[in-house]
Amino acid sequence: MRKRNLAFAESLVVSSFRRRYLRELRGDQERPRYEELAADAVARLSVGGVRQLCEILKTERAELRDLGDNRLADSLTSAIRGLDSRMQILDDLLH
């Protein structure tokens, strides 16, 4: 039961990060702060949670491409790469 509660709690945090990434994507700032979000996500989520977040962002990116909004999709690609690179560094440190 506790393991299921932890998984549910992490899924809520993943959803929160999804909203934060999308808010940053559509924000008024010149450059989105994806690196800060990636650092926070890697610090707060498990490896599985970060992978889940990446998959969600990839789905969002595909939807943006389908809508023809390539600029926002490219921006989201940058966010996904930031998460991937941080995960790779973490993986290298752990092994």
C-alpha positions in Angstrom: 0.0 0.0 0.0 2.8 2.4 0.9 4.6 1.8 -2.4 1.4 2.6 -4.3 1.0 5.8 -2.3 4.6 6.8 -3.1 4.0 6.1 -6.8 0.8 8.2 -6.7 2.6 11.0 -4.9 5.4 11.0 -7.5 2.8 11.0 -10.4 1.4 14.2 -8.9 4.9 15.7 -8.8 5.4 14.7 -12.5 2.1 16.4 -13.4 3.3 19.5 -11.5 6.5 19.5 -13.5 4.6 19.0 -16.8 2.5 22.1 -16.0 5.6 24.1 -15.1 7.3 23.1 -18.3 4.3 24.1 -20.4 3.9 27.4 -18.4 7.6 28.1 -19.1 7.1 27.2 -22.8 4.3 29.7 -23.2 5.8 32.3 -20.9 6.7 35.8 -21.8 10.4 35.4 -21.2 13.0 35.6 -23.9 14.5 32.2 -22.9 12.7 29.6 -21.0 14.4 28.4 -17.8 14.5 24.8 -18.7 17.8 24.1 -17.0 16.5 25.2 -13.7 13.4 23.0 -14.1 15.6 20.0 -15.2 17.8 20.4 -12.2 14.8 20.5 -9.9 13.1 17.6 -11.6 16.2 15.4 -11.3 16.6 16.3 -7.7 13.0 15.6 -6.7 12.0 12.7 -8.9 13.1 9.1 -9.2 14.8 7.9 -12.4 11.4 6.5 -13.4 9.7 9.7 -12.7 12.1 11.7 -14.8 11.6 9.2 -17.7 7.9 9.5 -17.3 8.2 13.3 -17.5 10.3 13.0 -20.6 7.7 10.8 -22.3 5.0 13.2 -21.4 7.0 16.1 -22.8 7.6 14.1 -26.0 3.9 13.6 -26.4 3.3 17.3 -25.9 5.9 18.0 -28.5 4.3 15.7 -31.0 0.9 17.4 -30.4 2.5 20.8 -31.0 4.1 19.5 -34.3 0.7 18.1 -35.3 -0.8 21.6 -34.7 2.0 23.1 -36.9 3.6 25.1 -34.0 7.2 24.1 -34.8 8.7 26.9 -32.9 7.2 25.7 -29.6 7.9 22.1 -30.5 11.6 23.0 -31.0 11.6 24.8 -27.7 10.2 21.7 -26.0 12.9 19.6 -27.7 15.5 21.8 -25.9 13.8 21.0 -22.6 13.8 17.3 -23.3 17.4 17.4 -24.2 18.2 19.1 -20.9 16.4 16.4 -19.0 18.1 13.7 -21.0 21.6 15.1 -20.5 21.1 15.5 -16.7 19.8 11.9 -16.6 22.9 10.7 -18.5 25.2 12.5 -16.1 23.4 11.0 -13.1 23.6 7.6 -14.7 27.3 8.0 -15.3 27.8 9.0 -11.7 25.9 6.0 -10.4 27.8 3.5 -12.5 
